[in-house]
C-alpha cells in the first residue's frame, strides 16, 4: 500500500538509445557487459556520430542520446546494466 507508483513502471531506452546500447554490447573486445556509464562514455567518444555515419541513426536522434543516458543514470545509477533498458519491439 505504501509503495510509490513509480516503482512499478518499467523504463526502457528509446529505440535510438537501444541501438547504441546494442552496438556497444556487440563489441567483441568487451570483457564485461556494458553499464549505463559505459554507454555514456561511448557516446562521449563519438558513438553517436559513428551510428549516423553508418546510417543507423538520424542527426536528430543522435542529439537526444546523451540527455537520455544522463537521465537514466540519474534515476538508476551509472553502474546499472545497460541491457536492462533495451527496448524490444
N, C-alpha and C positions, 0 to 999 in steps of 0.2 A: 503494500500500500504506500509506503513512503519512498519508493524508488522514483528517481526522476525519469520522465518520459524519454529524455534524450538517450538514456542508457539502453533503450530498446530499438533505436534507429540504426539501421545498417548504413554505413558510409562507404561509398565507392568512389574511386577516382573517375574523372571524366574519361571519355573514350580516348582523347589525345594523351592524357597522362598515362592511361593504361598502356598505350602503345610505347610510350617512353619507358615505363617500368618493364614491359616485356623485352624491349631491346636490351636493357641492362641485364635482365635475367638470362637472356640467351647468350651473353658474352661468355664464351668457354674459358676465358682466362680468370674468371672469378672463382674464388675458393669458397666463399660463403654467400648465402642468399642476401640480396641487397635489402638494406633498410631504407627508410624514408630519407635519412641523411645521405646515403649513398646516391639516391636518385637526385637529391638537391645538388650534390657535388658534380654529378654527371651533367646536369643542366647548366651549372655554372661554368663547366668546362666545354660547353658547346654542343651538347647532345641535341638541343632543340634545332640549332642551325643544321646539324647533320641530317636530322629527320626531314627538315624542309628540303634540303638538297637531294635527298633520296626520294622525295615525292610522297613521303609518309604523312607529313603534316602540312597544313597551310600556314602562312605567316601569322594570321590572327590566332590560330590555335596555339602556336608555339609561344606567343606573347603571354598567354594565360597560365603556362605550366609552372613558372616559378611562384607566382602568388598562390596557386592551388597547392603546391607541395608545402609551402610555408604554412598555410592554413592547416593542413593535415598534421604537420609537425607540432604546431602549437596545440592542437587538440589531442594528439595521440602519442607524442614523443618521437624524437628523432631516431630512436632505436627500434621502432615498430617495423615489423617485416613489411616491405612494400607489396609483396604478393597478396597480402590480406586485403588490399584495397583494389585489386584488379576488378574491372567491370567486364563481365562476360555477357555478351548479348548476341 
